[in-house]
Amino acid sequence: MTTFKVLEQNNPRVDAWEKVTGRATYAGDVYLPGMLMCKVLASSRSHARIVSIDTSKAEALPGVRAVITGADFPEIRFGSGALKDRYILARDKVYYIGEPVAAVAAEDEITAQEAIGLIDVEYEDLEPVVDPLVSLRAGAPSVHPDLESYEGYGFTIEGGNICTLLDADRGDVDQAFAEADYVFEDTFRSQGINQGFLEPMACVASVEANGRLTVWASTQGPYQVRAQLASVLDMPLSNIKVVPMELGGGFGAKLRLAFEAYPALLAMKTGNPVKLINTREEVFTLNGPRHPVTNYLKTGVNKDGAIVAREGYTIFDVGAYLGAGPNSGIGHGLGAYDIPNFRLRSYAAYTNKVYVGSYRASGVADMTFAVESHMDIIAHKIGMDPLEFRLKNAIKEGDIAVNGSRVPRNGLAECLAAVKERLGLPRELPEGHGVGIALCEWRSGAGPSTAAISVNEDGTVSLLTGSVDISGSDTSLASIAAEALCIGMDQVIVAKRDTDLAPFTGPSGGSRIVYSQGKAVELAAEDTRNKLFALAADRLGVPADALVCAEGRVYVQDNPPQGYTLGQLAAMSVNSRFGPIVGNAALSTLPYAPVFSAQAAEVEVDKETGQVKLTRYVQCQDVGVAINPMAVEGQLEGGAVQGIGRALTEDMLFDPETGAVRNPSFATYLMPLALDLPELETLMVRVPSEDGPFGARAVAEPPGFGPPAAIANAIYDAVGVRIRELPLSGERVLAALRGEGSDVAYIGDELDELKRAEGLAG
């Protein structure tokens, strides 16, 4: 095993001092002379035409400096996903309760809020559709009747609300089902959830004397915000600078343009800086959460337990706009299993609810709940141990993944074995207690990644990337640079960045920062090291391959005293033929590097109330190489807690008639607290990836995938009832124990309609 000097060590975060002393600056902390405050008027209708907007009373209010509506923006549609289906402010129609209709800039927040109440909007109500299954049916109200004219338009059903389709096929599925010994079908439903970040979204916009717009934003994707701002404001990209501030949580919600255009346009109109900070209610009703997902699975199995075929249909409720819709769900309908024949479909259905956004691998957690519950059901019905059934069908090195890539060496089997050993399975449990397992799969993300490293005269190095720090990712990038350049962590300076200064990079999300951005840093460090070696070889009169580096020095391997410190080389470089030492790297794609995780839950179920108590949680993930072990463990535990919340308590409640969010606060949206959790037992397997930085894999997202299925499977093991809808509330468990009702709506008719539209119906 490789011995590291910096990696695999517990390194404190590079921003720890700023954070613990409260000196870190967030978007809400930005104060500029003459700054105005912005508030947004939200629609009170779920589906309506805008007949008129009268802003005269608001404009006459003392202290109000400007009011804008959709008519003040260029008539340009934009989109957060594959389809440009919305305007930055509503123009002719509103599509959900909470949709921004107007915005005000005033001298203080109270005046701005008062002005919002003085804007008179006349609506002509239209029939809404709230249930995504209803939206699929013939004759359902059309959310976007002009859908086919939108840029990026894809598959749809004529007159319906399907706005896109993702698919994957291999083999002869129908023949495999016909020849299988058993065929099993199940439908699962996961609920709407909110990302729950602590820092509400915020931004400040200011126009400089030369007309350039500067935006300080709470964002994971500054370059994406810049591009979308340029689009909706119809102004040159070069006239906009986005400064990403410290991020108080995002989890995908802050990847794209949200409301930054409102203070931007108001700043352009007034000539003053303008700040906008969401209230917590607005976080729930203005920003994109995740909506309910319905997953149907059909699996063919032989008597020996081998899976031979799978058909999967996913219906994503994307709300009023596509946003981050089906995204990842379709590629995970097989789970971590080698299934030779499959047909997978993922549909996005419009409804009159707040638009859908990203939340940690959008769609994968929903699909994992379905797949891993379905696997457990099958195992019990054919009389196999659930763990052994998974191991028999698990994908192996050399198999072909759903995306067509060859599966490289990985730690999937080791993860399952580690969890089995830690729990001492199989073992007897008291009555009302149960154990459930789930196997999770994901991939290490790629995307545009750049890095530059310059060597300073004192032997330190400055690291510049375009990525926003999330969960301590700057510390991981600094660790990679330090390891590659044979220096200590305290010798790496991570530069603050903005879109004018830093090289272009993709957003911080999708499990791509350590794997992809980290690889760019490793390559930039290699480029830097090569330039250091070339200069040292020139000055020492030896071949470059005779040199090595250690402890901040480059020296002759056979004669260590003969060499230079990095600081000495940096000073020499200024007047050398090589020039100042700056290493650069850029990449956009990387080979497929899967991530596997095994998770297990122990529960105690009260048969009198249906209440579920999580008594133990064990997870093991193949991390490849732990760049910073304590940070990796923190990511694994944090992700698991999010998954536990999704499993047991979290649920965005929507009014069934209007689609309005009923519980837009942390008091009524129940995230788990420390008292609700057992001690999390986190294990790590290290099977280095072939292409990640020093062998690292992605970490953060898979831990959140497994808890819903693991806990549902544990409930079945404890009391023999199967819950197919999230959250796994006491009410649902008690109803199942009493044999009352069905926990998931039947979707056979909807599936038949989808198959007919695609030409798959028999």
Secondary structure, DSSP 4 states (H G I P E B T S, - for coil): ----SSTTS-PPPTTHHHHHTT---BGGG---TT-EEEEEEEPS-SSEEEEEEE-HHHHHSTTEEEEEEGGGS-S--B-SSSS--B-SS-SSEE-STT-EEEEEEESSHHHHHHHHHH-EEEEEE------HHHHTSTTPPPS-TTGGGSTT-----TTS-EEEEEEEEES-HHHHHHH-SEEEEEEEEE--B----SS--EEEEEE-TTS-EEEEE--S-HHHHHHHHHHHHT--GGGEEEEE-B-S--TTTTSS-SSTHHHHHHHHHHSS-EEEE--HHHHHHTS--B--EEEEEEEEE-TTS-EEEEEEEEEEEEETS-SS-STTGGGGTT-SB--SEEEEEEEEEE-SSSPP---SSTTHHHHHHHHHHHHHHHHHHHT--HHHHHHHHB--TTPBPTTSPBP-S--HHHHHHHHHHHHTSS----TTEEEEEEEEEEE-----EEEEEEE-TTS-EEEE-SPPP-TTHHHHHHHHHHHHHT--GGGEEE----TTTSPP---S-TT-IIIIIHHHHHHHHHHHHHHHHHHHHHHHTS-GGGEEEETTEEEETTEEEEEEEHHHHHHHHTTSTT-S-EEEEEES-----EEEEEEEEEEEE-TTT--EEEEEEEEEEE-SS-SSHHHHHHHHHHHHHHHHHHHHT----B-TTT--BS--STTTS----GGG---EEEEEE----SSSGGG----SSGGGTSHHHHHHHHHHHHHS----BSS--HHHHHHHHTT-S-SS---HHHHHHHHHHHT---
